[in-house]
Amino acid sequence: MLCVCVYVYVNGYKPGLAEGLRNKMGQSAVDAALAVKYVGAGTVEFLFDPDSHKYYFMEMNTRLQVEHPVTEMIVKRDLVQWQLHVASGNTLPAKQSDLLLHGHSIEARIYAEDPFNNFSSSSGKLHYLRFPERVPESVRVETGVRQGDTITPYYDSMIAKVIAHSDSSRKDALLKLHQCLEDFQVGGICTNIEFLKKTLIHPKFITGGVTTNFIPTHRQELLVPGKIDDMAYIVAALSKLFVTKQTLRRTKADMKASHVWYSDDMIGFTTTGAMQSYVELLPTSGSGGGSEEQNQRLKFGNKSWEVENVRLDSENHLVLQLKNAKLRYQVVTYDNCITVFMDGKRYDFEYPDYELQFESAWEKNLEGWVMPDLSELDAEVAKVVSTIECDVKNVNVANGSNVKTGYDSFFVYIFIS
């Protein structure tokens, strides 16, 4: 939790910190570097007690750190260039007295992790990656990954960092950062973007009175997933129709009585927290132009939508017409998953794998974590999905083997970092 509190956001300097105290901390950092005869870029970190106004040494990093752009934007100097300059045997091109602080800056780190699942790591393929468009000069976006790359559990899970600066106020810097995060889209793995946005607009964070107890204290506001927009279900359902090229029957006589998850007239999804929902496909009036696939009437909950001229464009935007309004949404489809980006938010949907009859997950009982008894379930195949990264060490059966209830077919070793 300390990592999240301290490192997800990095401020240029603590809001409201008196200049005299800030200079004293700076001198303590210089003294530490001189004591070990260190030459080069580095960072000394302190813990600050807002009640006593005392500060305590935490650690020293003898290297250029990830958050160095925060300093660069405030002092308007290139620290990387300075480091290379000093490493070549030259002296620093400026003295401490030459450096002036300009405005406010803040950095947000975008990680492959799931804040709504205890910040567990998220690895996998970056099926979609779009950086903010029309980024102002006062905002920097830095990354080392591309769309199609794989985020593995073996290295740092940072996808990108976004640094915003304002000459006028800290609040303005926070607003710029929030606007960029609204336009930052990642599909294929979980990220902390939504958590970052919630943090940025929290009153306590805006005023600058944040301590290491910030997340535990405001967990309900920061770590509870928001309600999924009903329209997102409709967009996901329409996307699935186009992706799977499903043929639909439109008359009541053709309506199937089978389970809704497999009906031609129902599209079932699981969403955050394994909630199961479905969108119903209704007969259309037939008044719209275009093919049957381009005109749909759908029902979700107690509301219905009649959409026309539905299509997927070359950039995988779902375009549709609803009540004379032309709407356009970015969608990402991969495996049996659909991600919808709508009004600065991301919604993830998963639909059933039709080769599998059900999904099985681990359950906890008095004996520990076990699989449910498959013999009582009316299915031939089961899929076990691990919620965290793990290794399968041994498989004790071969393809086509018959196993009995209680037989240990495989062992899983789970590593938590």
Contacts in CASP RR format, 6 or more apart in sequence:
PFRMAT RR
TARGET T0000
AUTHOR 0000-0000-0000
METHOD contacts of the structure
MODEL  1
MLCVCVYVYVNGYKPGLAEGLRNKMGQSAVDAALAVKYVGAGTVEFLFDP
DSHKYYFMEMNTRLQVEHPVTEMIVKRDLVQWQLHVASGNTLPAKQSDLL
LHGHSIEARIYAEDPFNNFSSSSGKLHYLRFPERVPESVRVETGVRQGDT
ITPYYDSMIAKVIAHSDSSRKDALLKLHQCLEDFQVGGICTNIEFLKKTL
IHPKFITGGVTTNFIPTHRQELLVPGKIDDMAYIVAALSKLFVTKQTLRR
TKADMKASHVWYSDDMIGFTTTGAMQSYVELLPTSGSGGGSEEQNQRLKF
GNKSWEVENVRLDSENHLVLQLKNAKLRYQVVTYDNCITVFMDGKRYDFE
YPDYELQFESAWEKNLEGWVMPDLSELDAEVAKVVSTIECDVKNVNVANG
SNVKTGYDSFFVYIFIS
1 119 0 8 1.000
1 215 0 8 1.000
1 216 0 8 1.000
2 212 0 8 1.000
4 115 0 8 1.000
4 119 0 8 1.000
4 215 0 8 1.000
5 210 0 8 1.000
5 212 0 8 1.000
5 214 0 8 1.000
5 215 0 8 1.000
6 212 0 8 1.000
7 109 0 8 1.000
8 108 0 8 1.000
8 109 0 8 1.000
8 111 0 8 1.000
8 192 0 8 1.000
8 195 0 8 1.000
8 196 0 8 1.000
8 199 0 8 1.000
9 106 0 8 1.000
9 107 0 8 1.000
9 108 0 8 1.000
9 109 0 8 1.000
9 196 0 8 1.000
9 199 0 8 1.000
10 67 0 8 1.000
10 70 0 8 1.000
10 106 0 8 1.000
10 107 0 8 1.000
10 109 0 8 1.000
11 70 0 8 1.000
11 104 0 8 1.000
11 105 0 8 1.000
11 106 0 8 1.000
11 170 0 8 1.000
12 70 0 8 1.000
12 71 0 8 1.000
12 74 0 8 1.000
12 104 0 8 1.000
12 105 0 8 1.000
12 106 0 8 1.000
13 22 0 8 1.000
13 74 0 8 1.000
13 101 0 8 1.000
14 22 0 8 1.000
14 48 0 8 1.000
14 208 0 8 1.000
15 170 0 8 1.000
15 207 0 8 1.000
15 208 0 8 1.000
15 209 0 8 1.000
16 208 0 8 1.000
17 48 0 8 1.000
21 53 0 8 1.000
21 55 0 8 1.000
25 46 0 8 1.000
25 55 0 8 1.000
26 44 0 8 1.000
28 44 0 8 1.000
28 46 0 8 1.000
28 55 0 8 1.000
28 57 0 8 1.000
29 44 0 8 1.000
32 44 0 8 1.000
32 57 0 8 1.000
32 60 0 8 1.000
33 42 0 8 1.000
33 44 0 8 1.000
33 60 0 8 1.000
36 60 0 8 1.000
38 62 0 8 1.000
39 86 0 8 1.000
40 62 0 8 1.000
40 83 0 8 1.000
40 86 0 8 1.000
40 87 0 8 1.000
41 63 0 8 1.000
41 64 0 8 1.000
41 68 0 8 1.000
41 79 0 8 1.000
41 82 0 8 1.000
41 83 0 8 1.000
41 86 0 8 1.000
42 60 0 8 1.000
42 61 0 8 1.000
42 62 0 8 1.000
42 63 0 8 1.000
42 64 0 8 1.000
42 65 0 8 1.000
43 60 0 8 1.000
43 61 0 8 1.000
43 63 0 8 1.000
43 65 0 8 1.000
43 67 0 8 1.000
44 57 0 8 1.000
44 59 0 8 1.000
44 60 0 8 1.000
44 61 0 8 1.000
45 58 0 8 1.000
45 59 0 8 1.000
45 60 0 8 1.000
45 61 0 8 1.000
46 55 0 8 1.000
46 56 0 8 1.000
46 57 0 8 1.000
46 58 0 8 1.000
47 55 0 8 1.000
47 56 0 8 1.000
47 58 0 8 1.000
48 54 0 8 1.000
48 55 0 8 1.000
48 56 0 8 1.000
49 55 0 8 1.000
49 56 0 8 1.000
50 209 0 8 1.000
50 211 0 8 1.000
64 79 0 8 1.000
64 80 0 8 1.000
64 83 0 8 1.000
66 109 0 8 1.000
66 158 0 8 1.000
66 161 0 8 1.000
67 107 0 8 1.000
67 161 0 8 1.000
68 79 0 8 1.000
68 80 0 8 1.000
69 105 0 8 1.000
69 107 0 8 1.000
69 140 0 8 1.000
69 142 0 8 1.000
69 161 0 8 1.000
69 163 0 8 1.000
70 105 0 8 1.000
70 106 0 8 1.000
70 107 0 8 1.000
70 163 0 8 1.000
71 79 0 8 1.000
72 78 0 8 1.000
72 79 0 8 1.000
73 102 0 8 1.000
73 105 0 8 1.000
73 138 0 8 1.000
73 140 0 8 1.000
73 163 0 8 1.000
73 165 0 8 1.000
74 101 0 8 1.000
74 102 0 8 1.000
74 103 0 8 1.000
74 104 0 8 1.000
74 105 0 8 1.000
74 165 0 8 1.000
75 99 0 8 1.000
75 100 0 8 1.000
75 101 0 8 1.000
75 102 0 8 1.000
76 102 0 8 1.000
77 94 0 8 1.000
77 99 0 8 1.000
82 92 0 8 1.000
82 93 0 8 1.000
85 92 0 8 1.000
85 93 0 8 1.000
86 92 0 8 1.000
102 167 0 8 1.000
103 165 0 8 1.000
103 166 0 8 1.000
103 167 0 8 1.000
103 168 0 8 1.000
103 169 0 8 1.000
103 173 0 8 1.000
104 165 0 8 1.000
104 166 0 8 1.000
104 169 0 8 1.000
104 170 0 8 1.000
104 172 0 8 1.000
104 173 0 8 1.000
105 163 0 8 1.000
105 164 0 8 1.000
105 165 0 8 1.000
105 166 0 8 1.000
105 173 0 8 1.000
106 163 0 8 1.000
106 164 0 8 1.000
106 170 0 8 1.000
106 173 0 8 1.000
106 174 0 8 1.000
106 177 0 8 1.000
107 161 0 8 1.000
107 162 0 8 1.000
107 163 0 8 1.000
107 164 0 8 1.000
108 161 0 8 1.000
108 162 0 8 1.000
108 163 0 8 1.000
108 177 0 8 1.000
108 181 0 8 1.000
108 196 0 8 1.000
108 200 0 8 1.000
109 158 0 8 1.000
109 160 0 8 1.000
109 161 0 8 1.000
110 158 0 8 1.000
110 159 0 8 1.000
110 160 0 8 1.000
110 161 0 8 1.000
110 162 0 8 1.000
110 184 0 8 1.000
110 186 0 8 1.000
110 191 0 8 1.000
110 192 0 8 1.000
110 193 0 8 1.000
110 196 0 8 1.000
111 157 0 8 1.000
111 158 0 8 1.000
111 159 0 8 1.000
111 191 0 8 1.000
111 192 0 8 1.000
112 121 0 8 1.000
112 122 0 8 1.000
112 123 0 8 1.000
112 124 0 8 1.000
112 151 0 8 1.000
112 157 0 8 1.000
112 158 0 8 1.000
112 159 0 8 1.000
112 189 0 8 1.000
112 190 0 8 1.000
112 191 0 8 1.000
113 119 0 8 1.000
113 120 0 8 1.000
113 121 0 8 1.000
113 122 0 8 1.000
113 157 0 8 1.000
113 190 0 8 1.000
113 191 0 8 1.000
113 192 0 8 1.000
114 120 0 8 1.000
114 121 0 8 1.000
114 122 0 8 1.000
114 190 0 8 1.000
115 192 0 8 1.000
115 194 0 8 1.000
115 195 0 8 1.000
115 222 0 8 1.000
115 223 0 8 1.000
116 195 0 8 1.000
116 223 0 8 1.000
116 224 0 8 1.000
116 225 0 8 1.000
116 272 0 8 1.000
117 190 0 8 1.000
117 387 0 8 1.000
119 192 0 8 1.000
120 387 0 8 1.000
120 388 0 8 1.000
121 153 0 8 1.000
121 157 0 8 1.000
121 388 0 8 1.000
121 389 0 8 1.000
121 417 0 8 1.000
122 151 0 8 1.000
122 157 0 8 1.000
122 189 0 8 1.000
122 190 0 8 1.000
122 191 0 8 1.000
123 150 0 8 1.000
123 151 0 8 1.000
123 152 0 8 1.000
123 153 0 8 1.000
123 157 0 8 1.000
123 189 0 8 1.000
123 389 0 8 1.000
124 150 0 8 1.000
124 151 0 8 1.000
124 152 0 8 1.000
124 188 0 8 1.000
124 189 0 8 1.000
125 148 0 8 1.000
125 149 0 8 1.000
125 150 0 8 1.000
125 151 0 8 1.000
125 188 0 8 1.000
125 189 0 8 1.000
125 334 0 8 1.000
126 145 0 8 1.000
126 146 0 8 1.000
126 147 0 8 1.000
126 148 0 8 1.000
126 149 0 8 1.000
126 150 0 8 1.000
126 151 0 8 1.000
126 159 0 8 1.000
126 186 0 8 1.000
126 187 0 8 1.000
126 188 0 8 1.000
126 189 0 8 1.000
127 147 0 8 1.000
127 148 0 8 1.000
127 187 0 8 1.000
127 188 0 8 1.000
127 332 0 8 1.000
127 334 0 8 1.000
128 147 0 8 1.000
128 185 0 8 1.000
128 186 0 8 1.000
128 187 0 8 1.000
128 188 0 8 1.000
128 332 0 8 1.000
128 339 0 8 1.000
129 145 0 8 1.000
129 146 0 8 1.000
129 147 0 8 1.000
129 148 0 8 1.000
129 159 0 8 1.000
129 185 0 8 1.000
129 186 0 8 1.000
129 187 0 8 1.000
130 147 0 8 1.000
130 184 0 8 1.000
130 185 0 8 1.000
130 186 0 8 1.000
130 330 0 8 1.000
131 141 0 8 1.000
131 143 0 8 1.000
131 160 0 8 1.000
131 184 0 8 1.000
132 139 0 8 1.000
132 141 0 8 1.000
132 162 0 8 1.000
132 179 0 8 1.000
132 180 0 8 1.000
132 181 0 8 1.000
132 183 0 8 1.000
132 184 0 8 1.000
133 183 0 8 1.000
135 141 0 8 1.000
135 180 0 8 1.000
136 176 0 8 1.000
138 164 0 8 1.000
138 165 0 8 1.000
138 166 0 8 1.000
138 167 0 8 1.000
138 176 0 8 1.000
139 162 0 8 1.000
139 163 0 8 1.000
139 164 0 8 1.000
139 165 0 8 1.000
139 176 0 8 1.000
139 177 0 8 1.000
139 180 0 8 1.000
140 162 0 8 1.000
140 163 0 8 1.000
141 160 0 8 1.000
141 161 0 8 1.000
141 162 0 8 1.000
141 180 0 8 1.000
142 160 0 8 1.000
142 161 0 8 1.000
142 163 0 8 1.000
143 159 0 8 1.000
143 160 0 8 1.000
143 161 0 8 1.000
144 160 0 8 1.000
145 151 0 8 1.000
145 159 0 8 1.000
145 160 0 8 1.000
151 157 0 8 1.000
151 159 0 8 1.000
151 189 0 8 1.000
153 389 0 8 1.000
153 417 0 8 1.000
159 186 0 8 1.000
159 191 0 8 1.000
160 184 0 8 1.000
162 177 0 8 1.000
162 180 0 8 1.000
162 181 0 8 1.000
162 184 0 8 1.000
164 173 0 8 1.000
164 174 0 8 1.000
164 176 0 8 1.000
164 177 0 8 1.000
164 180 0 8 1.000
165 173 0 8 1.000
165 176 0 8 1.000
166 172 0 8 1.000
166 173 0 8 1.000
166 176 0 8 1.000
170 208 0 8 1.000
171 206 0 8 1.000
174 200 0 8 1.000
174 205 0 8 1.000
174 206 0 8 1.000
177 200 0 8 1.000
178 197 0 8 1.000
178 200 0 8 1.000
178 201 0 8 1.000
181 193 0 8 1.000
181 196 0 8 1.000
181 197 0 8 1.000
181 200 0 8 1.000
182 197 0 8 1.000
182 344 0 8 1.000
183 344 0 8 1.000
184 193 0 8 1.000
185 330 0 8 1.000
185 341 0 8 1.000
185 346 0 8 1.000
186 193 0 8 1.000
186 346 0 8 1.000
187 332 0 8 1.000
187 339 0 8 1.000
187 346 0 8 1.000
188 332 0 8 1.000
188 334 0 8 1.000
188 337 0 8 1.000
188 339 0 8 1.000
193 346 0 8 1.000
194 225 0 8 1.000
194 345 0 8 1.000
194 346 0 8 1.000
195 222 0 8 1.000
195 223 0 8 1.000
198 221 0 8 1.000
198 222 0 8 1.000
199 205 0 8 1.000
199 222 0 8 1.000
200 206 0 8 1.000
202 218 0 8 1.000
202 221 0 8 1.000
202 222 0 8 1.000
204 210 0 8 1.000
204 214 0 8 1.000
204 218 0 8 1.000
205 214 0 8 1.000
215 222 0 8 1.000
215 223 0 8 1.000
225 272 0 8 1.000
225 273 0 8 1.000
228 271 0 8 1.000
228 272 0 8 1.000
228 347 0 8 1.000
229 342 0 8 1.000
229 343 0 8 1.000
229 345 0 8 1.000
229 347 0 8 1.000
230 300 0 8 1.000
230 301 0 8 1.000
230 303 0 8 1.000
231 305 0 8 1.000
231 342 0 8 1.000
232 340 0 8 1.000
232 342 0 8 1.000
232 347 0 8 1.000
232 349 0 8 1.000
233 269 0 8 1.000
233 277 0 8 1.000
233 279 0 8 1.000
233 300 0 8 1.000
233 349 0 8 1.000
234 279 0 8 1.000
234 298 0 8 1.000
234 300 0 8 1.000
234 305 0 8 1.000
234 307 0 8 1.000
235 318 0 8 1.000
235 329 0 8 1.000
235 331 0 8 1.000
235 340 0 8 1.000
235 342 0 8 1.000
236 267 0 8 1.000
236 269 0 8 1.000
236 279 0 8 1.000
236 331 0 8 1.000
236 338 0 8 1.000
236 340 0 8 1.000
236 347 0 8 1.000
236 349 0 8 1.000
237 267 0 8 1.000
237 269 0 8 1.000
237 279 0 8 1.000
237 281 0 8 1.000
237 298 0 8 1.000
237 300 0 8 1.000
238 296 0 8 1.000
238 298 0 8 1.000
238 307 0 8 1.000
238 310 0 8 1.000
238 318 0 8 1.000
238 320 0 8 1.000
239 312 0 8 1.000
239 318 0 8 1.000
239 331 0 8 1.000
239 333 0 8 1.000
239 338 0 8 1.000
239 340 0 8 1.000
240 246 0 8 1.000
240 267 0 8 1.000
240 333 0 8 1.000
240 338 0 8 1.000
240 351 0 8 1.000
241 248 0 8 1.000
241 267 0 8 1.000
241 293 0 8 1.000
241 296 0 8 1.000
242 293 0 8 1.000
242 310 0 8 1.000
242 311 0 8 1.000
242 312 0 8 1.000
242 318 0 8 1.000
243 333 0 8 1.000
243 338 0 8 1.000
246 264 0 8 1.000
247 264 0 8 1.000
248 264 0 8 1.000
248 265 0 8 1.000
248 281 0 8 1.000
248 292 0 8 1.000
249 255 0 8 1.000
249 264 0 8 1.000
249 265 0 8 1.000
250 283 0 8 1.000
250 284 0 8 1.000
250 292 0 8 1.000
251 283 0 8 1.000
252 283 0 8 1.000
254 264 0 8 1.000
254 265 0 8 1.000
255 263 0 8 1.000
255 265 0 8 1.000
256 263 0 8 1.000
256 264 0 8 1.000
256 265 0 8 1.000
260 266 0 8 1.000
260 268 0 8 1.000
260 278 0 8 1.000
261 268 0 8 1.000
261 278 0 8 1.000
261 352 0 8 1.000
262 352 0 8 1.000
262 354 0 8 1.000
264 281 0 8 1.000
265 280 0 8 1.000
265 281 0 8 1.000
266 278 0 8 1.000
266 279 0 8 1.000
266 280 0 8 1.000
266 281 0 8 1.000
267 278 0 8 1.000
267 279 0 8 1.000
267 281 0 8 1.000
267 351 0 8 1.000
268 276 0 8 1.000
268 277 0 8 1.000
268 278 0 8 1.000
268 279 0 8 1.000
268 351 0 8 1.000
268 352 0 8 1.000
269 276 0 8 1.000
269 277 0 8 1.000
269 278 0 8 1.000
269 279 0 8 1.000
269 338 0 8 1.000
269 349 0 8 1.000
269 350 0 8 1.000
269 351 0 8 1.000
270 276 0 8 1.000
270 277 0 8 1.000
270 349 0 8 1.000
270 350 0 8 1.000
270 351 0 8 1.000
271 277 0 8 1.000
271 347 0 8 1.000
271 348 0 8 1.000
271 349 0 8 1.000
271 350 0 8 1.000
272 348 0 8 1.000
277 300 0 8 1.000
279 298 0 8 1.000
279 299 0 8 1.000
279 300 0 8 1.000
280 298 0 8 1.000
280 299 0 8 1.000
280 300 0 8 1.000
281 296 0 8 1.000
281 297 0 8 1.000
281 298 0 8 1.000
282 297 0 8 1.000
282 298 0 8 1.000
282 299 0 8 1.000
282 304 0 8 1.000
283 297 0 8 1.000
284 292 0 8 1.000
284 295 0 8 1.000
284 296 0 8 1.000
284 297 0 8 1.000
284 306 0 8 1.000
285 297 0 8 1.000
285 306 0 8 1.000
286 295 0 8 1.000
288 295 0 8 1.000
288 308 0 8 1.000
289 295 0 8 1.000
289 308 0 8 1.000
289 309 0 8 1.000
290 309 0 8 1.000
293 310 0 8 1.000
294 308 0 8 1.000
294 309 0 8 1.000
294 310 0 8 1.000
294 311 0 8 1.000
295 306 0 8 1.000
295 307 0 8 1.000
295 308 0 8 1.000
295 309 0 8 1.000
295 310 0 8 1.000
296 306 0 8 1.000
296 307 0 8 1.000
296 310 0 8 1.000
297 304 0 8 1.000
297 305 0 8 1.000
297 306 0 8 1.000
297 307 0 8 1.000
298 304 0 8 1.000
298 305 0 8 1.000
298 306 0 8 1.000
298 307 0 8 1.000
299 305 0 8 1.000
305 322 0 8 1.000
306 322 0 8 1.000
307 320 0 8 1.000
307 321 0 8 1.000
307 322 0 8 1.000
308 320 0 8 1.000
308 321 0 8 1.000
308 322 0 8 1.000
309 319 0 8 1.000
309 320 0 8 1.000
309 321 0 8 1.000
310 318 0 8 1.000
310 319 0 8 1.000
310 320 0 8 1.000
310 321 0 8 1.000
311 318 0 8 1.000
311 319 0 8 1.000
311 320 0 8 1.000
312 318 0 8 1.000
312 319 0 8 1.000
312 331 0 8 1.000
313 319 0 8 1.000
315 330 0 8 1.000
316 330 0 8 1.000
316 331 0 8 1.000
316 332 0 8 1.000
316 333 0 8 1.000
317 328 0 8 1.000
317 329 0 8 1.000
317 330 0 8 1.000
317 331 0 8 1.000
318 328 0 8 1.000
318 329 0 8 1.000
318 331 0 8 1.000
319 326 0 8 1.000
319 327 0 8 1.000
319 328 0 8 1.000
320 326 0 8 1.000
320 327 0 8 1.000
321 327 0 8 1.000
329 340 0 8 1.000
329 341 0 8 1.000
329 342 0 8 1.000
330 340 0 8 1.000
330 341 0 8 1.000
331 338 0 8 1.000
331 339 0 8 1.000
331 340 0 8 1.000
331 341 0 8 1.000
332 338 0 8 1.000
332 339 0 8 1.000
332 341 0 8 1.000
333 339 0 8 1.000
336 350 0 8 1.000
336 351 0 8 1.000
336 352 0 8 1.000
336 353 0 8 1.000
337 348 0 8 1.000
337 349 0 8 1.000
337 350 0 8 1.000
337 351 0 8 1.000
338 348 0 8 1.000
338 349 0 8 1.000
338 350 0 8 1.000
338 351 0 8 1.000
339 346 0 8 1.000
339 347 0 8 1.000
339 348 0 8 1.000
339 349 0 8 1.000
340 346 0 8 1.000
340 347 0 8 1.000
340 349 0 8 1.000
341 347 0 8 1.000
353 383 0 8 1.000
355 381 0 8 1.000
356 379 0 8 1.000
356 381 0 8 1.000
356 382 0 8 1.000
356 383 0 8 1.000
357 378 0 8 1.000
357 379 0 8 1.000
357 380 0 8 1.000
357 381 0 8 1.000
358 377 0 8 1.000
358 379 0 8 1.000
358 382 0 8 1.000
358 383 0 8 1.000
359 382 0 8 1.000
359 383 0 8 1.000
359 385 0 8 1.000
360 371 0 8 1.000
360 372 0 8 1.000
360 374 0 8 1.000
360 377 0 8 1.000
360 382 0 8 1.000
360 383 0 8 1.000
360 384 0 8 1.000
361 372 0 8 1.000
361 384 0 8 1.000
361 385 0 8 1.000
361 387 0 8 1.000
362 369 0 8 1.000
362 370 0 8 1.000
362 371 0 8 1.000
362 384 0 8 1.000
362 386 0 8 1.000
362 387 0 8 1.000
363 369 0 8 1.000
363 370 0 8 1.000
363 371 0 8 1.000
363 372 0 8 1.000
364 370 0 8 1.000
371 384 0 8 1.000
373 405 0 8 1.000
374 382 0 8 1.000
374 405 0 8 1.000
375 405 0 8 1.000
386 412 0 8 1.000
386 414 0 8 1.000
388 414 0 8 1.000
388 416 0 8 1.000
389 414 0 8 1.000
389 415 0 8 1.000
390 412 0 8 1.000
390 413 0 8 1.000
390 414 0 8 1.000
390 415 0 8 1.000
391 412 0 8 1.000
391 413 0 8 1.000
391 414 0 8 1.000
391 415 0 8 1.000
392 410 0 8 1.000
392 411 0 8 1.000
392 412 0 8 1.000
392 413 0 8 1.000
393 411 0 8 1.000
393 412 0 8 1.000
393 413 0 8 1.000
394 410 0 8 1.000
394 411 0 8 1.000
395 409 0 8 1.000
395 410 0 8 1.000
396 408 0 8 1.000
396 409 0 8 1.000
396 410 0 8 1.000
396 411 0 8 1.000
397 403 0 8 1.000
397 407 0 8 1.000
397 409 0 8 1.000
397 410 0 8 1.000
403 409 0 8 1.000
END
